[in-house]
Amino acid sequence: MKRVVPKKNLLKNLIFLQENKTITRRTVEGMFRAFVEPILNSPQEGLVVYRLLDKTPYQGLLSRLKYIDVKLIDYTKDTTYKQDVWEDTEFLCLLTQRYGIVFIWDFSLDAVDGYAGYYLKFNSRLLDDGFNIINDNSKISLKKYMEKFRPDRRDNDMLNSVMLNLFDMYNSQTQEVIAVDLEREEMDKTIEEQTGYDKKTRYIAHEIKNQLSICELYAQIIRKYCEKNNIEGETIENAVNSIIKAVGMANNNLLSLKTVDENKLEPCKVKELINEAVSLAGVYLEGKGIELCVSNNTEAEILADKNKFISVLINLIKNAAEAFNIEEIGDENGKNQKEKLITLSTKLEDMFIKVRISNNGNPVKDAEKIFDEGYTTKAAGSGLGLVICKKDIEDQFGQIKLLKSDEESTEFEISMGIV
């Protein structure tokens, strides 16, 4: 049996060296789950060592770990560690052939109750730093496991940087939820009526944001993988950029559910807004034989919420693309079909910018109901898209309307005051 030599808490030194921001208790619990669930969902051999002063939030995960092929060591028990070495520090260290994690945290390092300093390494040679400290102060030898399970331990600065960024995103979202919860407890119920969003909606929005963060993380990993393996392709790069932009827009829109003041109005160049919207909406036109003609030469600026304005344009382009139906536009043999065309143009009239989006697809039935909540012409539609568009434009002191919809074309117009 190993002889344990009492030392000072070297795990705390790692936390201090990494100099990360503090994280909330809810973040610790969420990331613990994120690190463990991959080996539960895809069982494999491995080593999991942990120290938890309060196991209550983790009982379900810990119980499931007992039924898969991993060596599970609980360092909370006084038979496996020296109390004056670990003090209040907690950790989760995990090794498999595919990935390894050293996650260390300590709630005693921050003056604010419920916040912890932390250290994190993922698939790096520096995994050994954490494992060696634990091994050297343990009555159980971890060396054979450390030698058996050797995930990629090169200096993976990129991956660790991505993980730390993910941590920051996750933690900031958690803090937002906590702040909102506290704020809502103090505010009158009339605020809820004014915003139109209840507590459950805000929680759902938070969970969606977590999934969007994962999308952004993997988009960055794809980009780095392509760079590392000299994989070049304009389509791949455009796709990754579009994912990141779309995730950012979705996050900002979800964030608006948590606040009473939903809009962030600022001067925006119309040309840049149009170009970005066209770039992101291009995915709805892929492989459909639809031509998008853009006339966008104005240099004017409008006061707008950038993300919401772009979202409205994308929605209108998407709707225009969905207005084309081959069987209805051409004959039954697909002959004599008219060209499928979407046009987007900007025009300065007096002190207003007019943005017009038209298509020569099928006309809108019951056009007078187009902005009514619940009205839709799609089999799986919600009837909310244009309702949200109308609200978002009006919240930016603009106007949106359907100018016409007949056999020749369907045309929407957005009017915004210039600055």
C-alpha positions as CSV (number, residue, x, y, z in Angstrom):
1,M,0.0,0.0,0.0
2,K,1.2,3.5,-0.8
3,R,2.5,5.7,2.0
4,V,0.6,9.0,1.9
5,V,2.8,12.1,2.5
6,P,0.7,15.0,3.7
7,K,1.3,18.1,1.5
8,K,-0.4,21.4,1.0
9,N,-3.4,21.5,-1.4
10,L,-1.6,21.6,-4.7
11,L,-4.9,21.3,-6.6
12,K,-5.7,24.9,-5.4
13,N,-2.5,26.0,-7.0
14,L,-3.7,24.7,-10.3
15,I,-6.9,26.7,-9.9
16,F,-4.9,29.9,-9.1
17,L,-2.5,29.3,-12.1
18,Q,-5.3,29.1,-14.6
19,E,-6.8,32.4,-13.4
20,N,-10.4,31.6,-14.7
21,K,-13.5,33.5,-13.8
22,T,-15.5,32.1,-11.0
23,I,-18.5,29.8,-11.8
24,T,-21.8,29.2,-10.2
25,R,-22.9,26.0,-8.4
26,R,-25.4,25.4,-11.2
27,T,-22.7,25.6,-13.8
28,V,-20.5,23.1,-11.9
29,E,-23.5,20.7,-11.8
30,G,-24.3,21.2,-15.5
31,M,-20.7,20.7,-16.7
32,F,-20.2,17.6,-14.4
33,R,-23.2,16.1,-16.3
34,A,-21.8,17.2,-19.7
35,F,-18.5,15.5,-19.0
36,V,-19.9,12.2,-17.7
37,E,-22.8,11.6,-20.0
38,P,-20.7,10.7,-23.1
39,I,-19.4,7.5,-21.5
40,L,-22.9,6.7,-20.2
41,N,-24.4,7.1,-23.6
42,S,-21.6,5.2,-25.3
43,P,-20.2,2.8,-22.6
44,Q,-16.5,2.2,-22.7
45,E,-13.7,1.3,-20.4
46,G,-12.2,4.1,-18.4
47,L,-11.3,5.6,-15.1
48,V,-13.5,8.1,-13.2
49,V,-12.3,9.6,-9.9
50,Y,-14.2,12.3,-8.0
51,R,-14.6,14.2,-4.8
52,L,-18.0,15.7,-4.0
53,L,-18.8,17.3,-0.7
54,D,-22.5,17.2,-1.6
55,K,-23.4,14.3,-3.8
56,T,-27.2,15.0,-3.9
57,P,-27.2,16.7,-7.4
58,Y,-25.1,13.9,-8.9
59,Q,-26.7,10.7,-7.4
60,G,-28.4,9.7,-10.6
61,L,-25.2,9.9,-12.7
62,L,-23.1,8.2,-10.0
63,S,-25.5,5.3,-9.8
64,R,-25.4,4.8,-13.6
65,L,-21.6,4.8,-13.6
66,K,-21.6,1.8,-11.3
67,Y,-23.2,-0.3,-14.1
68,I,-20.7,0.3,-16.9
69,D,-17.2,-0.9,-17.4
70,V,-15.3,2.0,-15.6
71,K,-13.1,2.1,-12.5
72,L,-15.0,4.4,-10.2
73,I,-13.0,5.9,-7.2
74,D,-14.7,8.1,-4.7
75,Y,-12.2,10.4,-3.0
76,T,-14.8,11.8,-0.6
77,K,-14.2,8.8,1.7
78,D,-11.6,9.3,4.3
79,T,-10.1,5.9,3.5
80,T,-8.7,7.2,0.2
81,Y,-7.3,10.7,0.9
82,K,-5.7,12.9,3.5
83,Q,-8.1,15.5,4.7
84,D,-5.5,18.3,5.1
85,V,-4.4,17.8,1.5
86,W,-7.7,18.2,-0.2
87,E,-9.5,20.6,2.2
88,D,-12.6,22.0,0.5
89,T,-11.5,21.2,-3.1
90,E,-13.7,19.0,-5.2
91,F,-12.8,17.4,-8.5
92,L,-13.9,15.1,-11.4
93,C,-11.1,13.4,-13.3
94,L,-11.9,11.1,-16.2
95,L,-9.9,9.0,-18.6
96,T,-10.9,6.8,-21.5
97,Q,-9.1,5.9,-24.7
98,R,-11.1,8.7,-26.5
99,Y,-11.0,11.6,-24.1
100,G,-9.8,12.8,-20.8
101,I,-10.8,15.6,-18.4
102,V,-9.4,17.1,-15.3
103,F,-12.0,19.4,-13.7
104,I,-11.2,20.9,-10.3
105,W,-13.3,23.5,-8.3
106,D,-13.4,25.0,-4.9
107,F,-16.2,27.1,-3.5
108,S,-14.1,28.4,-0.6
109,L,-11.9,30.5,-3.0
110,D,-14.6,33.1,-3.6
111,A,-16.0,35.6,-1.1
112,V,-19.5,35.3,-2.7
113,D,-21.4,32.2,-1.6
114,G,-22.2,29.8,-4.3
115,Y,-19.3,30.7,-6.6
116,A,-16.2,28.7,-7.2
117,G,-12.8,29.0,-8.7
118,Y,-12.0,26.3,-11.2
119,Y,-9.4,24.5,-13.3
120,L,-10.1,22.6,-16.5
121,K,-8.0,20.6,-19.0
122,F,-9.3,18.5,-21.8
123,N,-7.2,16.0,-23.9
124,S,-3.8,17.5,-23.0
125,R,-0.5,16.5,-21.6
126,L,-1.4,18.7,-18.7
127,L,-4.0,16.1,-17.7
128,D,-1.1,14.4,-15.9
129,D,-0.6,17.5,-13.6
130,G,-4.0,16.9,-11.9
131,F,-3.8,13.1,-11.9
132,N,-0.3,13.1,-10.5
133,I,-1.2,15.4,-7.6
134,I,-4.2,13.1,-6.7
135,N,-2.1,10.0,-7.2
136,D,0.8,11.3,-5.0
137,N,-1.6,12.0,-2.1
138,S,-3.8,8.9,-2.4
139,K,-3.7,5.5,-0.8
140,I,-4.8,4.1,-4.2
141,S,-2.3,4.1,-7.1
142,L,-3.7,5.5,-10.3
143,K,-0.6,4.9,-12.4
144,K,-1.8,1.8,-14.1
145,Y,-5.0,3.5,-15.2
146,M,-3.0,6.6,-16.4
147,E,-0.8,4.4,-18.5
148,K,-3.7,2.2,-19.9
149,F,-6.0,5.0,-20.9
150,R,-4.0,7.5,-23.0
151,P,-6.3,9.9,-25.0
152,D,-4.7,12.5,-27.2
153,R,-2.3,14.3,-24.8
154,R,-0.6,16.7,-27.1
155,D,-0.6,20.3,-26.2
156,N,-4.1,20.9,-27.4
157,D,-4.4,24.6,-26.7
158,M,-7.2,25.0,-29.3
159,L,-9.4,22.4,-27.7
160,N,-8.8,23.7,-24.2
161,S,-9.5,27.2,-25.3
162,V,-12.8,26.1,-26.9
163,M,-13.7,24.3,-23.7
164,L,-13.0,27.3,-21.5
165,N,-15.0,29.5,-23.9
166,L,-17.9,27.0,-23.6
167,F,-17.6,27.2,-19.8
168,D,-17.7,31.0,-19.9
169,M,-20.8,30.9,-22.2
170,Y,-22.5,28.3,-20.1
171,N,-21.7,30.2,-16.8
172,S,-22.8,33.6,-18.1
173,Q,-26.1,32.0,-19.2
174,T,-26.5,30.5,-15.8
175,Q,-25.8,33.8,-14.1
176,E,-28.4,35.4,-16.3
177,V,-31.0,32.9,-15.3
178,I,-30.2,33.4,-11.6
179,A,-30.3,37.2,-12.0
180,V,-33.6,37.0,-13.8
181,D,-35.0,34.7,-11.1
182,L,-34.1,37.1,-8.4
183,E,-35.3,40.1,-10.4
184,R,-38.6,38.4,-11.1
185,E,-39.2,37.6,-7.5
186,E,-39.0,41.3,-6.7
187,M,-41.1,42.6,-9.6
188,D,-44.8,42.9,-9.8
189,K,-46.7,40.3,-11.7
190,T,-47.8,43.0,-14.2
191,I,-44.3,42.8,-15.7
192,E,-45.0,39.3,-16.8
193,E,-48.2,40.5,-18.4
194,Q,-46.4,43.3,-20.2
195,T,-43.7,41.1,-21.6
196,G,-46.1,38.2,-22.5
197,Y,-43.6,35.6,-21.4
198,D,-43.9,33.5,-18.3
199,K,-41.2,31.8,-16.2
200,K,-41.5,28.5,-18.0
201,T,-40.8,30.2,-21.3
202,R,-37.7,31.8,-20.0
203,Y,-36.4,28.4,-18.7
204,I,-37.1,26.8,-22.0
205,A,-35.2,29.6,-23.7
206,H,-32.3,29.0,-21.4
207,E,-32.1,25.3,-22.3
208,I,-32.3,26.1,-26.0
209,K,-29.4,28.4,-25.6
210,N,-27.4,25.6,-24.0
211,Q,-27.9,23.5,-27.1
212,L,-27.1,26.4,-29.4
213,S,-23.8,26.8,-27.5
214,I,-23.0,23.2,-28.4
215,C,-23.7,23.9,-32.0
216,E,-21.3,26.8,-31.9
217,L,-18.6,24.7,-30.1
218,Y,-18.7,22.0,-32.8
219,A,-18.7,24.6,-35.6
220,Q,-15.4,25.9,-34.2
221,I,-14.0,22.3,-33.8
222,I,-14.9,21.6,-37.5
223,R,-13.1,24.8,-38.6
224,K,-10.0,23.9,-36.6
225,Y,-10.1,20.3,-37.9
226,C,-10.2,21.5,-41.5
227,E,-7.3,23.9,-40.8
228,K,-5.2,21.1,-39.1
229,N,-5.8,18.6,-42.0
230,N,-5.4,21.2,-44.8
231,I,-9.0,20.7,-45.8
232,E,-10.0,23.8,-47.9
233,G,-13.4,24.5,-49.2
234,E,-15.4,27.8,-49.6
235,T,-18.6,25.9,-49.0
236,I,-17.4,24.4,-45.7
237,E,-16.1,27.8,-44.5
238,N,-19.4,29.5,-45.5
239,A,-21.4,26.8,-43.7
240,V,-19.4,27.2,-40.5
241,N,-19.7,31.0,-40.6
242,S,-23.4,30.7,-41.2
243,I,-23.8,28.3,-38.3
244,I,-21.9,30.7,-35.9
245,K,-23.9,33.7,-37.1
246,A,-27.2,31.9,-36.9
247,V,-26.4,30.7,-33.4
248,G,-25.5,34.2,-32.3
249,M,-28.7,35.6,-33.7
250,A,-30.8,32.9,-32.0
251,N,-29.1,33.5,-28.7
252,N,-29.7,37.2,-28.8
253,N,-33.4,36.6,-29.7
254,L,-33.7,34.1,-26.8
255,L,-32.1,36.5,-24.5
256,S,-34.8,39.0,-25.2
257,L,-37.3,36.6,-23.4
258,K,-35.5,37.4,-20.2
259,T,-35.8,41.1,-20.2
260,V,-38.5,43.7,-20.3
261,D,-36.5,46.0,-22.6
262,E,-36.3,43.6,-25.6
263,N,-34.7,45.7,-28.3
264,K,-31.2,46.9,-28.8
265,L,-31.6,49.7,-31.3
266,E,-28.5,51.2,-32.9
267,P,-27.5,52.8,-36.2
268,C,-27.0,50.1,-38.8
269,K,-26.0,50.3,-42.5
270,V,-28.8,48.9,-44.7
271,K,-26.5,47.5,-47.2
272,E,-24.7,45.4,-44.5
273,L,-27.9,44.2,-43.0
274,I,-29.2,43.1,-46.5
275,N,-25.9,41.4,-47.4
276,E,-25.8,39.4,-44.2
277,A,-29.4,38.3,-44.4
278,V,-29.0,37.2,-48.0
279,S,-25.9,35.2,-47.1
280,L,-27.7,33.4,-44.2
281,A,-30.9,32.8,-46.2
282,G,-29.0,31.2,-49.1
283,V,-29.5,27.8,-47.5
284,Y,-33.2,27.9,-48.2
285,L,-32.6,28.3,-51.9
286,E,-30.0,25.5,-52.4
287,G,-30.9,23.0,-55.1
288,K,-34.3,24.5,-55.7
289,G,-33.6,26.3,-59.0
290,I,-34.6,29.6,-57.4
291,E,-32.8,32.8,-58.5
292,L,-32.4,35.5,-55.9
293,C,-31.9,39.0,-57.5
294,V,-30.6,41.7,-55.1
295,S,-30.6,45.4,-55.8
296,N,-29.0,46.9,-52.7
297,N,-27.0,50.1,-53.4
298,T,-28.2,52.5,-50.7
299,E,-25.6,53.8,-48.2
300,A,-28.2,55.0,-45.7
301,E,-28.4,53.9,-42.1
302,I,-31.5,53.0,-40.0
303,L,-32.1,52.7,-36.3
304,A,-32.6,48.9,-35.8
305,D,-32.0,45.9,-33.7
306,K,-29.5,44.2,-36.0
307,N,-30.4,40.6,-35.2
308,K,-34.1,41.0,-35.3
309,F,-34.1,43.0,-38.5
310,I,-31.9,40.3,-40.2
311,S,-34.2,37.6,-38.8
312,V,-37.2,39.3,-40.4
313,L,-35.5,39.5,-43.8
314,I,-34.5,35.8,-43.6
315,N,-38.1,34.9,-42.7
316,L,-39.4,36.7,-45.7
317,I,-36.9,35.1,-48.1
318,K,-37.7,31.7,-46.6
319,N,-41.4,32.3,-47.1
320,A,-40.8,33.4,-50.7
321,A,-38.8,30.2,-51.4
322,E,-41.6,28.1,-50.0
323,A,-44.1,29.8,-52.2
324,F,-42.9,27.8,-55.2
325,N,-44.7,24.6,-56.0
326,I,-43.6,22.9,-59.3
327,E,-46.9,21.1,-59.8
328,E,-48.9,24.3,-59.5
329,I,-46.5,26.6,-61.3
330,G,-45.9,24.4,-64.4
331,D,-48.0,21.7,-66.1
332,E,-48.2,18.2,-64.8
333,N,-45.2,17.1,-66.8
334,G,-43.1,19.9,-65.4
335,K,-42.9,21.7,-68.7
336,N,-43.4,25.3,-69.5
337,Q,-42.6,26.2,-65.9
338,K,-42.0,29.9,-65.4
339,E,-38.7,31.0,-63.9
340,K,-38.6,30.9,-60.1
341,L,-37.5,34.3,-59.1
342,I,-37.1,36.2,-55.8
343,T,-36.2,39.9,-55.9
344,L,-35.0,42.0,-53.0
345,S,-34.5,45.7,-53.5
346,T,-33.9,48.8,-51.4
347,K,-35.0,52.3,-52.2
348,L,-34.8,55.7,-50.5
349,E,-38.0,57.6,-50.5
350,D,-38.1,60.9,-48.6
351,M,-36.7,60.0,-45.1
352,F,-37.5,56.3,-45.3
353,I,-35.8,53.2,-46.6
354,K,-38.2,50.8,-48.4
355,V,-37.1,47.2,-48.5
356,R,-39.2,45.1,-50.9
357,I,-39.1,41.3,-51.2
358,S,-41.2,39.7,-53.9
359,N,-41.5,36.3,-55.6
360,N,-43.4,35.0,-58.6
361,G,-44.6,31.9,-56.9
362,N,-48.1,31.0,-55.8
363,P,-50.2,33.8,-54.4
364,V,-51.3,34.0,-50.8
365,K,-54.8,32.8,-50.1
366,D,-56.8,35.0,-47.8
367,A,-54.1,37.7,-48.0
368,E,-56.0,39.9,-45.5
369,K,-55.3,37.3,-42.8
370,I,-51.5,37.1,-43.5
371,F,-50.5,38.8,-40.2
372,D,-53.1,37.1,-38.1
373,E,-51.8,34.9,-35.3
374,G,-52.4,31.2,-36.2
375,Y,-53.0,31.8,-39.9
376,T,-50.7,29.7,-42.1
377,T,-50.7,28.2,-45.6
378,K,-48.2,25.5,-44.7
379,A,-49.2,22.0,-43.6
380,A,-46.8,22.1,-40.6
381,G,-46.8,25.9,-40.1
382,S,-47.4,27.5,-36.7
383,G,-48.9,30.8,-38.0
384,L,-46.4,32.8,-35.9
385,G,-43.6,33.7,-38.4
386,L,-45.2,36.8,-39.9
387,V,-46.8,37.8,-36.6
388,I,-43.3,37.9,-35.0
389,C,-41.9,39.8,-38.0
390,K,-44.6,42.4,-37.8
391,K,-44.1,42.9,-34.0
392,D,-40.3,43.0,-34.4
393,I,-40.4,45.7,-37.1
394,E,-43.0,47.8,-35.3
395,D,-40.9,47.5,-32.1
396,Q,-38.1,49.1,-34.2
397,F,-40.5,52.0,-35.2
398,G,-40.9,50.6,-38.7
399,Q,-43.7,49.2,-40.7
400,I,-44.2,45.9,-42.7
401,K,-47.1,45.3,-45.1
402,L,-48.2,43.0,-48.0
403,L,-48.3,45.2,-51.0
404,K,-49.8,42.7,-53.4
405,S,-50.3,39.0,-53.9
406,D,-51.7,37.7,-57.3
407,E,-50.9,35.3,-60.0
408,E,-48.0,37.6,-61.2
409,S,-46.2,38.1,-57.9
410,T,-46.3,38.5,-54.1
411,E,-44.6,41.5,-52.6
412,F,-43.8,42.6,-49.1
413,E,-42.5,46.0,-48.1
414,I,-40.6,47.1,-45.0
415,S,-40.4,50.8,-44.2
416,M,-37.7,52.1,-41.8
417,G,-36.8,55.7,-41.0
418,I,-33.2,56.7,-41.8
419,V,-30.8,58.3,-39.3
